[in-house]
Amino acid sequence: MSNNNENIIKIKGVTKRGENTYRFTVSDGFDGYGKPIRHTMTFKIPDGTAPTKAEKMVIEAYTDFSRKCKFSQGLDENMRFKELVDIYLRVYAQNELKPVTRNNYQRNLEMYMLPVYGNKKIKDITTQSLSNFFTGLGVAPETTRKFKIVMSSVFQFGVEQGYIKKNPCQGAHYKKGTNEVKKVKYLTKEQCQKLMELTQEYSTFNTIIQFLLFTGMRIGECLALRWEDIDFEHDLISIKYTLTYADNMWSLQTPKTKTSERHVTMSTYTKELLLRHKERQDKLKAIVGGAWVHPNIVFTSEVGNYYCRSFTNKKLKQILVENDMPSLSVHGLRHSNASLLINNGYDVKAISEHLGHCNTEITSNIYVHIFKEYKAKMAESIEHDLL
């Protein structure tokens, strides 16, 4: 940071610990043994923040922390919800949440929660009030569940920081949907084979479509692949990132869950698919030269930019509809991959690990209809063998 930030270091209770990191210390009298009571907190400024804005952020964060430490619990609870949200977004969300999650939380808070609760004191927001709010919203049940997660995160931050004693979201009810499991859309084996025929000619789009069918990867994972993630010697693909859009830019982010970080084994065809693509891409790189934007990314535009996922969805749907197949997004190719694995007799644990699900229950719930169909085929096959 520039020399303008040296003044921050001189503020009593603020110590610079690293290039963008500060340690706050607030003295709060003495305990029963005569020892000084000190509260500490580490605050990190986001990379790329302008020096003047960084200084303001540190001062505001320190003021908030000092207020929490020095004022009584009752005064903290007189804070209005919009004030708590402001601190939450600046101190917690900015440093702890992934950009896409942070943006979604902020949008939901601004559109739904702040208009209702913004000017209310946090001590006056009750569990009953939140239950009425969540169950009265004219949105889908799954959306109200997500809204409760957002609100609970804000209030839990308030509890941890000492602004409020209890999280009022605990025990709050929200809309519950029916127990009917939504049937996923996927292509049958015959339709997958037809799509393979339609995408045989080389293009980046065709390569992506076939690659997704063979690997079952999420489109964000696919478009975030780097050449260094492809181990051609051992036929392994390392999934480490996902391509996300946040703060008006595309970037590679680590997945939300650890299980999403995994290895996928390449088939011989998949390996040849990637080698052919690499050869074509290398020729384009030689023509474009230093203007190639992302030299390490596997699937790019013709000048090396990240490949457009919306175009991929639009073109896939067009091809499917024109050839009398169900209109699917690229995520439907992931479901199609899972369907092929299920019908080839692979167990749910192996499929769950292959897809990067958190647990087998998620896999079983998503593909419950496909598993039922497979079990019915098993029963029919035994009958065919015995009668």
N, C-alpha and C positions, 0 to 999 in steps of 0.2 A: 504494500500500500504506500501511498505518497506520504510526505512529511506532514500533511494536514492532519493525519490520524495520530500524530504523536501526542496531541492534547488528550486523546482518549486514555492513553496509558497513564497520564498524570492525574486522572480523576481518582479520588480516594476510593478504594474498594475495587478498582478495575485494573487487572494486570494482563498484559499481552503475553500469551503462551506460545503462539505460533504465528504464521503469516496471516491467517484469518481467524484465529481462535483467541478468545479472551476468558479469563477467569474472574468471576464476580465474588466478592466477599463482603458480607454485611454483618457487622457486630450487633449483638442483641443482648447486651448486659452480661450478667454473670449467673452461673448456676449456683445450687446450694452449697457447693464446695469452694466457691469463690473463683472458679475457672471461667474465663470469658466464653460466651456462647457465640459461635460464628456459623453463619450459613453460607454455603458456597454453591456456585453453579458455573458450568462451562457453556459458553455461547459461541457459536460458529457462524461467521458471515458467509453467505453463498459466494462461490467463485465468480469473479467477473463483476462484482458490485462496485460501483463508482465510489471513490474515497469519501466524497461528501455524504453520500447516502449511507455508506458503511458507518461513518461516525454517528449519524443520526440513529441508525439501527441499534448500535451498541448503547448509546445513551438511553434510548427508549426501553430497551431490554433490561438494562441495569435498574432504571427507575421502577419498572414493573416488579422486578425481583425484590428490590429494596422495600417497595410498598407491601409486598406479600409478607416479608419477614417482620416488618416493624408495626404493621397495623393489626388490630385484633381480628378474630374470625368473623365477628359480627359485621365489622366494616367491610371486610372482603365480600361477604355475602350480599352487601348492598350494591355490589358491582352489577351493571346491567349486562344482559346476555350478549349484546353487540360488542361490548368491551371485552368480554371473555373470548368471543370469537376472534376479535382482532388480535389479541395476544396469542391465542391458539394457532392462528394461521401464520403469524410472524415468527413465533418461537418454536412451536412444535412441528407444524405441518411443513414449514420451509426446510427443516433439518431432518425430519424423520420419515416423511412420506415420499413415495416416488412421484415424479412430476404429474403423471396422468391421474393418479389417485388424488393428489393434492388439488388439482384443477377440478376434478369431479366433486370433491367434498366442498370446495369453495362455491362452485356453481349451485349445488343443491342447497347450501346454507343461504345463499343470496336469493334464490328463487322461491324457496319454500319455508325455511325456518325463521330467517331474520324478519320477514314481513309480519310474522305472527308474534315472535318472542323477542325481537330486537331490543325494545325499550323496557322489557320486564326485568325486574331485579332477579338475579339467579336464585335467591332464597325463596322467591315466590313461584318458581316453576316447579310444579309438583308432578309426581308419578301419574296421578289421575289425569291431570291436564295433558300430559304427553300421550297417555292412552287414548284420550278423546281426539287428540290431534292426529295420531297415526291411523286410527281406525276410521276417521272421518274424511281422510284425503280421497279425492276422486282419481286415484292412480291404482295400478296393478298391485296385488298383494306383495309380490317380490320387491317392488319398488319401495313399499312402506318398510319392509325389512331392512333394506339398504339405508333408508332415511334414519331408522333407529340406530344403525351402526354409526352413522355420521354424528348424530346428536350425542350418543353415548361416548364417542371418542372425545368430543369437546368437553363434556361434563367430567369425564374421568381425568382429563388433563387438569381441570379445575380442582378436583379432589387432590391430585398429586401435588399441585402447586400451593395448596392450602387456601384457595379462594372459597371453597365450599366443602361442607362436611361429608355429604353423601351424593352419589350419582343418582339423580331422579329417574334416569332411564332404566335402572335396575327394577324389574318387575312391571315395566310399562308394556302394554299389549299393542299389537299391530295386526293388520289384516292378515288372515291366513287363507291361502288358496285351497283349492280342493286337493285331495290326495292323488288325483289323477296325474300320472306322469306324462309330460309332454313328449310326444313321439318325435324323435330326431329324423331329419331328412337325409337320405343317403342314396347313393347309386347302387344298383344291384351289380353282381359280378358281370353280367352281360353288358350292362350299361357302362361299367368301368372299362371293359374291353373295347367298346365302341368309342369311348372318349380317347382311349389310347390311340386308336386308329386315326381319329380326327386331329390328333396333335403330334403326329409322327414327324412332320416337316420341321426343321430346326427354326426356332426363334426363342428368345428369352421367355416369352409368355408360355409357349408350348413346353419348354423345359421345366418351368415352375409348376405347371399343372401336373405333369407326369411325376415330378419329384415329390409333390404333395401326396399324390396317390400312393406312391411307394413308401413314403416315410411316416405319414400321418401327422406331420408337424403342423403347428399353428402357423398361419400366414406371417405373423409378426416375427416368429422364430426363424422362418425360412428367409425372409428378407433381411434379417440381421446377421445371417451367416457370413463369416469371413473365411478367406481361403485357408488361413491358419487353423481354422476349426475342422478342416477336412483332412483326415489321415488316410491318404490313398494306400499307404503301405499296409495298414492294418484294417482297412475298410471300415473306418469308424467316423461318425459325425458327432462332434461335441456341440451340444446346444447350451450356450452360455448367456445369450442376450435375446432381447426382443426389440423390434423396431417400434417406437412409440412417438406419438405427436403430442407435444405439450409446449406451452409458452411460445406458440407460433413457430415451432421448428421441430424437425424430425431428429431423433437421436436414438442411440443404442442404450437400453436400460437392462439391468439384470432382472430376471423374472421375479414375480411376486413370491413364489414359493420355491423352496430348495429342491423339491422333487421335479420342478420344471427344468432344472439344470441336469442334463442327462446325456447319455451316449446312445446313438442309434446306429445299428449296423447297416452298412450299405450292401445291397444285393449287387451281383455282377452288372446287371442292367443299369442300376442307379449310378454305379461308379463310371460306367462308360458314358452315361448321360452327362455327368459333371465334367468328365475329361473333354468331351466334345464341346461343351459350353465354354470351358476354360480356353480351349484352343481358339474359338471364335472371338471370345472376349479379349484375349491377348492381341489378336490382330487389330481389333478396334482401338485398344490402348495405344498401340504403336502409331496409329493414324492421328488420334486425338492428342497424344503426348501429355505434357504437363498439365493440360486443362482438365484431364480426367479427375473427377471430384473425389471419389472414394476408391482408391486403387486396391484395397483389401477386401471389398465387399463382393460376394459371389454373384448376386443378382442385381443388376443395375440398369439404368437407362443407357442410351447409346453414347452419353458423354460422362457416364460414371456417377450420376446422381442415384439416390435411393429409388428403387423401382416403385411405381405407383400402385398401391394396393387397391384403390377404388377402381382403377382401370382393369385390374385383374378380375375383380368381382363382376364388373359390368360385361366384360368380354366373355367370361365363362358362362354367365347366364344366357347371353346371346347365342353362344354355340349350342348349349343344351336345348334351348327352346326350338331353335332351327332344326334340330335333329330329333325332335319328339321325345325328349328326355325331361325329367322334372327340373324346374328352375332352382338352382342351388347357389349359395355363396361359396367361396373357396373353403369356408369352414366345413361345408358339407363333404368335401373330399377327405377331411380328417375322419368324419363319421363313416365314410365309405371304407377307408382303410381299416377302421375298427371292425366293421361288419365282415370284411374279408377274413380278418384274423379269427373272429368268433366262429365263423362258418368253416374255418379250417381246423377247429378244435382246440385252439390255444386257450389256456385257463385265464381267469380274470386277473390274477396277480401279474402274470407276464404282460398282459395287454395294458394294465394300469401303469406299469413301469415304462412300457414302450411309449405311452401317450403322455407321461409326465404328470399323472393325477396324484393328488395328495394321498389318497388311499383307495382301496378296492371298492369301497362303498360308493364313491363317486362314479366309478366306472360302471358298476352294477346298476345304479340308478339311471344313468344317462342312456345305457343301452339295454334296459330291461326288456323292451319289446323284441330286440334282435336276439337276446339270449333265449327268450320264450320260443321264438320261431326256430332257433337252432335245436332246442330240446325236443320240439315237436318233430323235427326232421330225424333226430336220433331215434325216437320211438318208432317212426315209420320205417326206418332202415332195419331195425330189429325185426319188425313184423315182416318186412320183405324177405329177410334172410331165413326166417323160420317157417313161413307159410308158402 
